[in-house]
Amino acid sequence: MRGRRGRPRRRPDALYADRAYDSDKHRDELRDMGIDPKIARRGTGHGSGLGVIRWVVERTIAWYHGMRRLRIRWERRADIHEAFLGLATCIICFRHIKTLC
């Protein structure tokens, strides 16, 4: 089997955060836990590099909010809501693949 020996790691290797978490206290606590903090500094330009990674997540959430049924959770049962999330994921992937072909 490939990979490292032992229990799987439960903590991430790095944590990306925006300027709201810019403090030495947050950075020190993350380093103590063995997590590399990638926190944007206040007063720096927006082209600091973190937006490239965070934008992917925000874009995907925006695609999910494009589906009216998922914008506001109307379903009371979690399994039905999860089924709609899976269906929305399939539609988003199909639209993305269709633009590539």
C-alpha atoms as a printed R data frame, in Angstrom:
    type eleno elety resid chain resno       x      y       z
1   ATOM     1    CA   MET     A     1   0.000  0.000   0.000
2   ATOM     2    CA   ARG     A     2   1.188  3.483  -0.800
3   ATOM     3    CA   GLY     A     3   1.379  6.400   1.549
4   ATOM     4    CA   ARG     A     4   2.694  6.995   5.011
5   ATOM     5    CA   ARG     A     5   2.484  4.503   7.822
6   ATOM     6    CA   GLY     A     6   0.181  5.066  10.758
7   ATOM     7    CA   ARG     A     7  -3.108  6.789  11.281
8   ATOM     8    CA   PRO     A     8  -4.295  9.095   8.537
9   ATOM     9    CA   ARG     A     9  -3.730 12.778   9.200
10  ATOM    10    CA   ARG     A    10  -6.902 14.512  10.345
11  ATOM    11    CA   ARG     A    11  -5.647 18.088  10.177
12  ATOM    12    CA   PRO     A    12  -4.944 19.943   6.954
13  ATOM    13    CA   ASP     A    13  -1.389 20.785   5.952
14  ATOM    14    CA   ALA     A    14  -2.313 24.422   5.289
15  ATOM    15    CA   LEU     A    15  -5.205 26.755   6.034
16  ATOM    16    CA   TYR     A    16  -6.211 29.579   3.691
17  ATOM    17    CA   ALA     A    17  -7.996 32.566   5.242
18  ATOM    18    CA   ASP     A    18  -8.866 36.144   4.386
19  ATOM    19    CA   ARG     A    19  -7.818 39.390   6.022
20  ATOM    20    CA   ALA     A    20 -10.361 39.088   8.834
21  ATOM    21    CA   TYR     A    21  -8.116 36.487  10.503
22  ATOM    22    CA   ASP     A    22  -4.905 38.491  10.146
23  ATOM    23    CA   SER     A    23  -3.333 38.368  13.597
24  ATOM    24    CA   ASP     A    24  -0.219 36.839  15.089
25  ATOM    25    CA   LYS     A    25  -2.376 35.022  17.643
26  ATOM    26    CA   HIS     A    26  -4.184 33.075  14.917
27  ATOM    27    CA   ARG     A    27  -0.956 32.308  13.079
28  ATOM    28    CA   ASP     A    28   0.799 31.092  16.247
29  ATOM    29    CA   GLU     A    29  -2.105 28.828  17.225
30  ATOM    30    CA   LEU     A    30  -2.159 27.251  13.768
31  ATOM    31    CA   ARG     A    31   1.606 26.689  13.798
32  ATOM    32    CA   ASP     A    32   1.341 25.068  17.254
33  ATOM    33    CA   MET     A    33  -1.151 22.590  15.784
34  ATOM    34    CA   GLY     A    34   1.189 21.845  12.876
35  ATOM    35    CA   ILE     A    35  -0.840 23.733  10.265
36  ATOM    36    CA   ASP     A    36   0.842 26.166   7.873
37  ATOM    37    CA   PRO     A    37  -1.194 29.425   7.962
38  ATOM    38    CA   LYS     A    38  -1.802 31.086   4.591
39  ATOM    39    CA   ILE     A    39  -3.562 34.202   5.854
40  ATOM    40    CA   ALA     A    40  -3.709 37.380   3.775
41  ATOM    41    CA   ARG     A    41  -2.130 40.412   5.413
42  ATOM    42    CA   ARG     A    42  -4.087 43.597   5.950
43  ATOM    43    CA   GLY     A    43  -2.990 46.489   3.814
44  ATOM    44    CA   THR     A    44  -1.691 44.307   0.980
45  ATOM    45    CA   GLY     A    45  -3.139 44.313  -2.499
46  ATOM    46    CA   HIS     A    46  -5.762 41.842  -3.559
47  ATOM    47    CA   GLY     A    47  -3.334 40.134  -5.916
48  ATOM    48    CA   SER     A    48  -1.535 38.476  -3.007
49  ATOM    49    CA   GLY     A    49  -2.231 34.988  -4.371
50  ATOM    50    CA   LEU     A    50  -4.853 33.702  -1.930
51  ATOM    51    CA   GLY     A    51  -7.725 34.787  -4.142
52  ATOM    52    CA   VAL     A    52  -6.657 32.334  -6.822
53  ATOM    53    CA   ILE     A    53  -7.398 29.395  -4.518
54  ATOM    54    CA   ARG     A    54 -10.367 30.811  -2.603
55  ATOM    55    CA   TRP     A    55 -12.067 31.943  -5.810
56  ATOM    56    CA   VAL     A    56 -12.593 28.335  -6.895
57  ATOM    57    CA   VAL     A    57 -14.624 27.586  -3.771
58  ATOM    58    CA   GLU     A    58 -16.655 30.781  -3.968
59  ATOM    59    CA   ARG     A    59 -17.378 30.196  -7.655
60  ATOM    60    CA   THR     A    60 -18.609 26.674  -6.965
61  ATOM    61    CA   ILE     A    61 -20.904 27.887  -4.185
62  ATOM    62    CA   ALA     A    62 -22.257 30.522  -6.584
63  ATOM    63    CA   TRP     A    63 -23.005 27.767  -9.123
64  ATOM    64    CA   TYR     A    64 -24.955 25.882  -6.449
65  ATOM    65    CA   HIS     A    65 -26.892 29.043  -5.587
66  ATOM    66    CA   GLY     A    66 -27.823 29.295  -9.258
67  ATOM    67    CA   MET     A    67 -30.051 26.303  -8.678
68  ATOM    68    CA   ARG     A    68 -33.191 27.864  -7.178
69  ATOM    69    CA   ARG     A    69 -34.110 24.844  -5.123
70  ATOM    70    CA   LEU     A    70 -30.742 24.904  -3.327
71  ATOM    71    CA   ARG     A    71 -30.608 28.659  -2.720
72  ATOM    72    CA   ILE     A    72 -33.052 28.321   0.158
73  ATOM    73    CA   ARG     A    73 -33.370 24.944   1.787
74  ATOM    74    CA   TRP     A    74 -37.031 23.996   1.460
75  ATOM    75    CA   GLU     A    75 -36.569 20.284   2.139
76  ATOM    76    CA   ARG     A    76 -37.048 19.181   5.710
77  ATOM    77    CA   ARG     A    77 -35.372 15.839   5.213
78  ATOM    78    CA   ALA     A    78 -31.598 15.842   4.864
79  ATOM    79    CA   ASP     A    79 -31.531 12.890   2.432
80  ATOM    80    CA   ILE     A    80 -33.747 14.717  -0.072
81  ATOM    81    CA   HIS     A    81 -31.606 17.870   0.175
82  ATOM    82    CA   GLU     A    82 -28.472 15.778  -0.338
83  ATOM    83    CA   ALA     A    83 -30.063 14.168  -3.403
84  ATOM    84    CA   PHE     A    84 -30.699 17.614  -4.893
85  ATOM    85    CA   LEU     A    85 -27.078 18.571  -4.141
86  ATOM    86    CA   GLY     A    86 -25.911 15.480  -6.025
87  ATOM    87    CA   LEU     A    87 -28.195 16.293  -8.940
88  ATOM    88    CA   ALA     A    88 -26.938 19.894  -9.026
89  ATOM    89    CA   THR     A    89 -23.345 18.621  -9.009
90  ATOM    90    CA   CYS     A    90 -24.095 16.424 -12.022
91  ATOM    91    CA   ILE     A    91 -25.678 19.340 -13.888
92  ATOM    92    CA   ILE     A    92 -22.743 21.652 -13.090
93  ATOM    93    CA   CYS     A    93 -20.219 19.022 -14.234
94  ATOM    94    CA   PHE     A    94 -22.200 18.356 -17.413
95  ATOM    95    CA   ARG     A    95 -22.302 22.061 -18.283
96  ATOM    96    CA   HIS     A    96 -18.582 22.390 -17.618
97  ATOM    97    CA   ILE     A    97 -17.704 19.344 -19.732
98  ATOM    98    CA   LYS     A    98 -20.001 20.522 -22.518
99  ATOM    99    CA   THR     A    99 -18.005 23.756 -22.827
100 ATOM   100    CA   LEU     A   100 -14.758 21.775 -23.108
101 ATOM   101    CA   CYS     A   101 -15.959 19.543 -25.959
